[in-house]
Amino acid sequence: MKIVLICAAGMSTSLVVERMKKEVNSQGLSAEIIAIPLEDFDRHVVDASVMLLGPQVRFKLSDFQSQGKEHGVPVAMINQMDYGMLNGKKILDAALALLK
């Protein structure tokens, strides 16, 4: 499973990734979780399981959802409160729910 977080600059999103990785380990799951700038979307949509957008790039949601659909990859927004609180568990849970 590959979870891709899409952001603008990447600093706070990299913190979210670290929290999500801790949660993956604590649940005994196997997942690759990375953060990318929005410019790299096309390169990663081909092998992602799910893609989540940070609040700062919400303006790309519709475009990315259309492109994700072409590849069978769900694309959604990260809840702004969970993102701000760096709540890796809730964000991971949201990503996993998209895969069901």
Backbone torsions as a table, in degrees:
resi	resn	phi	psi	omega
1	MET	NA	133.7	178.6
2	LYS	-124.8	117.7	178.6
3	ILE	-106.0	124.0	-177.9
4	VAL	-114.9	124.4	174.7
5	LEU	-100.7	133.4	-176.6
6	ILE	-110.7	130.9	-175.3
7	CYS	-141.4	-177.8	177.4
8	ALA	-93.2	-70.4	-176.6
9	ALA	-94.1	-41.7	173.1
10	GLY	110.3	-12.2	-175.2
11	MET	-66.5	-56.7	-178.8
12	SER	-69.1	-32.1	179.3
13	THR	-67.1	-34.9	177.3
14	SER	-65.3	-32.1	174.7
15	LEU	-67.1	-40.1	176.9
16	VAL	-61.7	-43.5	179.2
17	VAL	-57.8	-46.2	-179.9
18	GLU	-61.2	-41.5	177.8
19	ARG	-64.7	-39.4	179.1
20	MET	-66.6	-40.0	178.8
21	LYS	-62.7	-39.3	176.9
22	LYS	-61.7	-41.5	179.9
23	GLU	-66.8	-40.9	177.0
24	VAL	-57.7	-47.4	180.0
25	ASN	-62.9	-42.4	-177.8
26	SER	-67.6	-26.2	178.5
27	GLN	-92.3	-2.1	179.7
28	GLY	69.6	27.3	-179.8
29	LEU	-91.8	167.6	175.4
30	SER	-120.2	114.5	-179.0
31	ALA	-155.3	142.0	169.9
32	GLU	-96.3	129.7	179.7
33	ILE	-128.3	123.1	-179.7
34	ILE	-133.2	159.9	173.3
35	ALA	-116.2	136.6	-180.0
36	ILE	-133.0	155.6	171.6
37	PRO	-74.8	154.2	-175.5
38	LEU	-59.2	-24.9	178.7
39	GLU	-64.3	-21.3	-177.9
40	ASP	-95.1	8.5	-177.4
41	PHE	-53.2	-51.4	-175.5
42	ASP	-57.3	-36.0	-177.5
43	ARG	-71.7	-29.5	-174.3
44	HIS	-100.8	-19.0	-176.8
45	VAL	-64.6	-24.1	-176.8
46	VAL	-71.0	-24.6	-178.3
47	ASP	-125.6	10.6	178.7
48	ALA	-82.9	151.2	171.9
49	SER	-88.4	-37.7	179.7
50	VAL	-155.2	147.8	178.9
51	MET	-128.1	134.6	-178.6
52	LEU	-122.7	133.7	-179.9
53	LEU	-96.7	135.2	172.0
54	GLY	-71.5	155.4	-177.1
55	PRO	-56.3	-30.2	-177.2
56	GLN	-70.3	-12.8	178.7
57	VAL	-120.2	26.0	-178.2
58	ARG	-58.5	-26.4	-179.4
59	PHE	-62.9	-15.7	179.7
60	LYS	-95.9	-0.5	-173.2
61	LEU	-54.3	-52.5	-176.1
62	SER	-61.2	-46.7	178.8
63	ASP	-59.8	-47.7	-176.6
64	PHE	-69.0	-33.9	176.7
65	GLN	-64.2	-40.7	178.6
66	SER	-62.9	-45.0	179.8
67	GLN	-67.9	-39.4	178.5
68	GLY	-62.3	-40.2	-179.5
69	LYS	-60.3	-37.3	178.2
70	GLU	-61.3	-27.2	-178.5
71	HIS	-105.4	3.3	-179.0
72	GLY	71.1	28.3	-177.6
73	VAL	-113.9	119.0	176.9
74	PRO	-68.8	139.5	179.1
75	VAL	-128.5	129.1	-178.4
76	ALA	-146.6	167.9	176.1
77	MET	-84.2	147.3	169.3
78	ILE	-81.4	133.4	176.4
79	ASN	-54.9	128.5	-173.9
80	GLN	-61.1	-39.3	179.7
81	MET	-67.6	-44.1	178.4
82	ASP	-61.9	-39.2	178.8
83	TYR	-63.7	-48.4	-178.8
84	GLY	-63.3	-32.5	-179.5
85	MET	-90.2	1.1	-177.4
86	LEU	53.2	43.7	-176.4
87	ASN	-84.5	83.4	-177.7
88	GLY	-57.6	-36.2	-179.1
89	LYS	-64.2	-49.9	-177.9
90	LYS	-66.2	-37.6	179.6
91	ILE	-69.2	-40.4	175.6
92	LEU	-62.7	-45.1	178.5
93	ASP	-57.9	-40.8	179.5
94	ALA	-65.3	-40.6	178.7
95	ALA	-63.9	-45.0	-179.5
96	LEU	-63.7	-36.6	179.4
97	ALA	-63.8	-32.1	178.8
98	LEU	-69.6	-19.7	-177.8
99	LEU	-89.4	-5.9	-178.1
100	LYS	-86.5	NA	NA
